[in-house]
Amino acid sequence: MSKAKNEIIMFMKSVGKRNPCKEFLLLKLWQCVLLLFTFIIASSSCLSKVYSKDSITWMILDWPPWMILEGEDKGNGRFNHILKVAQDNLPEYDHVTEIMNWARFWHEVEQNNNICYPFGLKSGNRENLVYYSIPHTFVLPNAIIIKKADADKLGNPESYSIVTLLSDKRFNGYAEKNRSFTEKVDTLLKKYESGSNLTRVSARAESLIKMVSTGRIDYTIEYPIVAEYYNKKGDDTASITSIPISEMEPYSYVYLCCTKNEWGKRIIEKWNEVLRRIKTTDEYRSITEIGHTDKKELKLIRQYYEAFIDAQ
């Protein structure tokens, strides 16, 4: 910079007699140029920091009433609210949502692509692929979704063994491919599914429940709250019932999962800090009850919430 300043002064000398007034004006001009240059550099640095924010890509899917992406209830699912809480409490990240199925999510994880999803159940070797947060919600268990007439054939039990059902040749069932139904049930399915009456398919819950309702299949495995939501939208609302799976625990913890790398580890650590702060609040507690209208279910959720607060 000083070299350029000297060149300006030398130029003035070369074109004639020194003019102190002109030199003073040129020096002032040069100072203005320097200030402008400094401002541009500083602004570029600030803008760089703004636009270089790390981002989180969130897997989402339309899975009423857990997550609702369309229709009059759009945005009012339990996991819509949990996702919003996470995004609001991680402001240092840009948040991008992308609709995808389970198979696509696990493919992205296996490719070590940075991605998170809020529906995680701990199961099998998945802890080798993703980092899990501490539990950020819990759900009442999956059940056998079946027509009432077929439940009569089973004796209308209080609960029923999934292992026994798998070997019953009177029935044919479908269940979602690449989906976890808790580690315990996943282990049983892996052991007994081959040669059984259950087929894994790439289909959404809505389609599977409709297939049960119309008699195309005899049963599926789903959360009763999901089956109830879709069944109410159908024409034959009285035909379907749910039977608890006897091998399942009374409730299951659900976790935020992120790709198992340093990026994912940082996000999980930050989300854990947030959860420890907000799980005891009435606002977060109320999110757990969203979508439940059955009084028995609400009673169970309120009963289990205290254990959830302490869960790690």
Secondary structure, 3 states (H helix, E strand, C coil): CHHHHHHHHHHHHHCCCCCHHHHHHHHHHHHHHHHHHHHHHHHHHHHHHHHCCCEEEEEECCECCCECCCCCCCCCCHHHHHHHHHHHCCCCCEEEEEECCHHHHHHHHHCCCCCEEEEECCCHHHHHCEEECCCCEEECCCEEEEEHHHHHHCCCCCCECHHHHHCCCCCCEEEECCCCCCHHHHHHHHHHCCCCCEEEECCCHHHHHHHHHHCCCCEEEECHHHHHHHHHHCCCCCCEEEEEECCCCCCEEEEEEEECCHHHHHHHHHHHHHHHHHCCCHHHHHHCCCCCCCHHHHHHHHHHHHHHHHCC
